[in-house]
Amino acid sequence: LTLTDQAYTNDLFYFCHIHNSMSGRIKQMTTGEASVLQEKDEPELGYSYEILSRFDDRCGTARLGSYAGNEAVCGAGKFT
């Protein structure tokens, strides 16, 4: 991604219209260096990122951990 407006230094966002809370923050970097233009997270996202359960993190799912039970396994791979 190349930005041509060098005056804009705030973060950029991406989001999905289909999946609720599927979004992320894009930090701008300086040209040719590995340094962030702005350390502070501005503008604010408007909500907190959800913390996944151990099951969801391991299996690539979201909000299924509470239904998985104590013996739940997701198999050899992750769900997509």
N, C-alpha and C positions, 0 to 999 in steps of 0.2 A: 504494500500500500504506500503510495507516494502522495504526500500532502503538499499542495502548492501554496496554501495560505500560511506563511511563516509567522504571521501575527497571532494566530490561534495556538495557544499552548496548553489548553485544558485537555482532559482526557476525552476519548471517543468511546462510544458504546455500540455493541451489536445486540440484537434481541430477536427472538422468534415469535411470530404472530400466532403460532399454533401451540407451542409448549409454554405454559405459564412459568415464569421466573427463569427461563432459559436465556440468560444474557451474560454479558461480560464487559469488562473495562479494558480499553486499549490505551496503554501508556505510550506517549510519543518519545522517541529517542533523538538524540542529537545526530546530525549527519556525520558518518564516518567514525563515530565513537560509540561506546557502549554505556552511555549515561542517559538517564531519564531527564526530560525537560522539566518536569514538575513532579516532585515526590508526593505532594499532598494529593489525595483523591478528590479532585474537583472536576465537574460538579458531583454532588452526592448522587448515589444510585437511586435512592428513594426506598430501598428495603434492604434487609440483611440477607446475605447468602445463607441458604439452608445448610445445616451441618448434617451430613449423611450418617446413617447408622453403620455399624461395622459390616453388616450383611450387604447393605446397598453399596458401600464403597468397594467391597470385595467382588460383588456380582455385577456392578455396572447398572444398577437399578436405582429407582428413587421412590422413597416412601413405602417400600415393601418390607422393610426390616421388622416392623411391628407385627406383621402377619406371618413371618417366617417360622416362628417358634424356636425352641432351644436346639433342635436337631436339624435345622434348615441348612441345606447346602445348595449351591447354585451350579454344581457340576464342574466340568473341566474348563469351561470358558466363561466369558461374560456375556450377558444379554446386551443387545444393542437397541 
